[in-house]
Amino acid sequence: MDVKSSAAKIPPPSVILGFDPGRDKCGLAVWAGGRVLTHAVVPAGETIATIAQWIQEFGVTQLVMGNQTTAKQWRSRLEQELVPCPPLALVDERNSTLEARDRYWQLYPPRGLTRLLPRGLRQPPRPIDDIVAILLIERYRA
């Protein structure tokens, strides 16, 4: 078998954009090759433009979105405003905020007096919607 023909049958790697929709702010993350390439929390008004930019920049092949808060409205907007819109999958986002809080402290270990607080009392110092988007990708891939 010739190398060219066998290489042509290998599917391209998936590039997944996770999206935690919200009313005021949204969490976004891009995953490819077994790692997170970028993540951010953006104002709701900038979300479509940021997603469009990341689709171009990273070659996104799949959108993954939480199925709770405002999901119906966001899905409609994405399908209307992103041309072409990559395939969109809804993922159960129940308990993702609590899980994201724990993940935040794994990614950014507490320092100073914060590390002395019991785990359940620690509050991340910034919005964690982007961490939720990472968790949505992980749930989708599981």
C-alpha positions in Angstrom: 0.0 0.0 0.0 1.3 3.4 -0.9 1.9 5.9 1.9 -0.1 8.7 0.2 -3.3 6.7 -0.1 -3.1 5.4 3.5 -2.4 8.9 4.9 -5.4 10.4 3.0 -7.7 8.1 5.0 -6.6 9.4 8.4 -9.2 11.9 9.6 -7.9 15.3 10.5 -7.6 16.0 14.2 -10.6 17.4 15.9 -10.5 21.0 17.0 -13.4 21.6 19.5 -14.6 25.0 20.7 -16.4 24.7 24.1 -19.0 27.4 24.8 -20.6 28.1 28.1 -23.5 30.5 27.2 -24.7 33.2 29.5 -26.7 36.4 29.5 -23.9 38.8 30.4 -20.7 36.8 29.8 -19.8 33.6 28.1 -17.0 31.1 28.6 -15.0 29.9 25.6 -12.2 27.3 25.2 -10.5 25.6 22.2 -9.2 22.1 22.5 -7.0 20.2 20.0 -4.4 17.5 20.2 -5.1 16.6 23.8 -4.7 20.0 25.2 -6.5 23.4 25.7 -5.1 25.9 23.2 -6.8 29.0 24.6 -9.7 30.0 26.9 -11.4 33.2 27.9 -14.4 34.8 29.5 -15.9 37.4 27.1 -18.9 39.8 27.3 -22.0 38.3 25.7 -21.9 41.1 23.1 -18.5 40.0 21.9 -19.1 36.2 21.9 -20.1 35.7 18.2 -17.2 37.7 16.9 -14.8 35.9 19.2 -16.1 32.5 18.2 -15.9 33.4 14.5 -12.3 34.6 15.0 -11.3 31.4 16.8 -13.0 29.2 14.1 -10.8 30.8 11.5 -7.7 31.0 13.7 -7.8 27.4 15.0 -9.7 25.6 12.3 -12.6 24.6 14.7 -14.4 21.5 13.5 -16.9 21.1 16.3 -18.8 23.4 18.6 -19.9 22.1 22.0 -22.3 24.1 24.1 -23.9 23.8 27.5 -27.6 23.0 27.4 -28.9 25.1 30.3 -29.0 28.9 30.6 -30.0 30.7 27.4 -28.9 27.7 25.3 -31.9 27.8 22.9 -31.3 31.5 22.1 -27.6 31.1 21.7 -28.0 28.1 19.4 -30.3 30.0 17.1 -27.9 33.0 17.0 -24.9 30.8 16.3 -26.6 29.0 13.5 -27.8 32.3 11.9 -24.7 34.4 12.4 -21.9 31.9 11.8 -21.6 31.0 8.2 -20.7 28.3 7.9 -21.4 27.1 11.4 -19.5 24.0 12.5 -21.6 21.1 13.8 -23.0 22.0 17.2 -23.5 19.5 20.1 -25.3 20.3 23.3 -23.8 18.9 26.5 -25.3 18.5 29.9 -23.9 21.3 32.1 -25.5 20.4 35.4 -23.1 20.9 38.3 -20.4 22.3 36.0 -20.0 25.5 38.0 -19.1 23.6 41.2 -16.8 21.3 39.2 -15.2 24.4 37.6 -14.5 26.0 40.9 -12.6 22.9 42.0 -10.7 22.8 38.7 -9.8 26.4 39.0 -7.9 25.7 42.2 -6.2 22.7 40.5 -5.0 25.0 37.7 -4.2 28.0 39.9 -3.3 26.7 43.4 -4.3 29.1 46.2 -1.6 31.3 47.7 -1.2 33.3 50.8 -4.1 33.4 53.2 -6.4 31.8 50.6 -4.7 28.5 50.9 -5.6 28.4 54.6 -9.3 28.6 53.9 -11.2 25.3 53.8 -11.7 24.2 50.1 -15.4 24.7 50.2 -15.1 28.4 51.3 -12.6 29.4 48.5 -14.0 31.6 45.8 -12.1 32.1 42.6 -11.0 35.7 42.2 -12.4 35.9 38.6 -15.3 34.5 36.6 -14.7 30.8 35.7 -17.0 30.4 32.7 -14.0 29.5 30.6 -13.2 26.6 32.9 -16.8 25.5 32.5 -16.2 25.6 28.7 -13.2 23.3 29.2 -15.3 20.9 31.3 -18.0 20.9 28.6 -15.4 19.8 26.0 -14.2 17.0 28.4 -17.8 15.8 28.9 -18.4 15.8 25.2 -15.2 13.7 24.6 -16.0 11.2 27.4 
